[in-house]
Amino acid sequence: MTINVSSFWENTALEDMTHPQWESLCDNCYCLHKLEDEDTGDIYFTDVVCHYIDEQSCQCSHYETRQQLVPDCLTISPDWGHKFNWLPSTCAYRLLHEKSHCLIGIHWLVAM
C-alpha cells in the first residue's frame, strides 16, 4: 500500500523528520561545487557538479557509497545551523531552516 503524505514539512521541524522524510526533500543541490571567500565568508556557487551526479535524474549515481568514493562529500543533517548557507537559496533544507519556505509540488510516498 502506498500513502501520499504531502506537506509534512509544513508542520514537522527538521530535527523531528524521519529519515525517509528528510531524504525526500533532497534535490542534491549540495553536489554543486562552491567556493568560500575566506576574508568575507561569502559563498560562491559554481556550475561545476560532482562527477557522480546523473545529469538526467539529478541524483547521485552512487548515493549509498558516495562518502567512500568522495571522502569530502557532505552529509547534511538538521543540526547544520549556520552551515545551511552553503546550500543554494532554493534548497528545501535551507528554506525550512530559515523558515522562509514555499515548497510546492513535493509528494512523499511511503511504502507500507
C-alpha positions as CSV (number, residue, x, y, z in Angstrom):
1,M,0.0,0.0,0.0
2,T,1.3,3.5,-0.8
3,I,0.2,6.5,1.1
4,N,0.6,10.0,-0.2
5,V,1.6,12.3,2.6
6,S,2.1,15.8,1.2
7,S,3.1,19.0,3.0
8,F,4.7,17.2,6.0
9,W,7.4,19.8,6.0
10,E,4.8,22.5,7.0
11,N,4.3,21.1,10.5
12,T,7.4,18.9,11.1
13,A,10.6,20.5,12.4
14,L,13.7,19.4,10.5
15,E,15.0,17.7,13.6
16,D,11.8,15.8,14.0
17,M,11.6,14.4,10.4
18,T,12.0,10.7,9.8
19,H,14.9,9.6,7.6
20,P,12.6,9.0,4.6
21,Q,11.0,12.4,5.1
22,W,14.4,14.1,5.3
23,E,15.8,12.3,2.3
24,S,12.6,13.1,0.2
25,L,13.4,16.8,0.4
26,C,16.8,16.5,-1.1
27,D,17.4,17.6,-4.6
28,N,21.2,17.0,-4.4
29,C,21.9,20.8,-4.8
30,Y,24.8,20.3,-2.4
31,C,26.6,18.4,-5.1
32,L,27.4,21.7,-6.8
33,H,31.0,22.8,-6.0
34,K,31.2,26.0,-4.0
35,L,33.9,28.5,-3.1
36,E,34.1,30.5,0.1
37,D,35.9,33.8,0.3
38,E,37.9,33.3,3.5
39,D,38.1,37.1,4.1
40,T,34.3,37.8,3.9
41,G,32.8,34.3,4.4
42,D,30.7,34.9,1.2
43,I,29.8,31.7,-0.6
44,Y,30.0,31.5,-4.4
45,F,28.2,28.8,-6.3
46,T,29.7,27.3,-9.4
47,D,28.2,25.4,-12.3
48,V,30.6,22.5,-11.6
49,V,29.0,19.4,-10.3
50,C,30.3,16.2,-8.7
51,H,31.1,13.7,-11.5
52,Y,28.8,11.1,-9.8
53,I,25.7,13.1,-10.5
54,D,23.5,11.6,-13.1
55,E,22.6,14.8,-15.1
56,Q,19.4,13.2,-16.4
57,S,17.9,12.4,-13.0
58,C,19.9,15.0,-10.9
59,Q,20.6,12.1,-8.5
60,C,23.9,10.7,-7.2
61,S,24.6,7.6,-9.1
62,H,26.4,6.1,-6.1
63,Y,24.5,7.7,-3.2
64,E,24.9,4.9,-0.7
65,T,28.7,4.7,-1.2
66,R,29.3,8.3,-2.1
67,Q,31.5,9.0,1.0
68,Q,33.8,6.2,0.3
69,L,34.1,7.4,-3.3
70,V,34.3,11.1,-2.4
71,P,35.7,11.4,1.2
72,D,34.8,15.1,1.5
73,C,31.2,14.5,0.3
74,L,28.9,16.1,3.0
75,T,26.1,14.5,4.9
76,I,23.6,17.2,5.6
77,S,21.7,16.9,8.9
78,P,19.2,19.0,10.8
79,D,21.8,20.3,13.2
80,W,23.8,22.1,10.5
81,G,22.8,25.5,11.8
82,H,24.8,28.3,10.1
83,K,26.2,25.9,7.6
84,F,22.9,25.8,5.7
85,N,24.2,29.0,4.0
86,W,26.4,26.6,2.0
87,L,23.3,25.4,0.2
88,P,21.6,27.3,-2.6
89,S,18.8,29.7,-1.6
90,T,16.4,27.3,-3.4
91,C,17.4,24.3,-1.3
92,A,14.5,22.8,0.7
93,Y,16.7,22.2,3.8
94,R,17.9,25.8,3.8
95,L,14.4,27.2,3.2
96,L,13.0,25.2,6.0
97,H,15.8,26.1,8.3
98,E,15.3,29.8,7.6
99,K,11.6,29.3,8.0
100,S,11.1,31.1,4.6
101,H,9.8,28.1,2.6
102,C,7.2,28.0,-0.1
103,L,7.7,24.3,-1.1
104,I,5.2,23.1,-3.6
105,G,4.7,20.0,-5.6
106,I,6.6,17.7,-3.3
107,H,4.8,14.4,-2.5
108,W,6.4,11.9,-0.2
109,L,5.4,8.3,-0.9
110,V,5.7,5.8,1.8
111,A,5.6,2.1,1.0
112,M,3.7,0.2,3.7
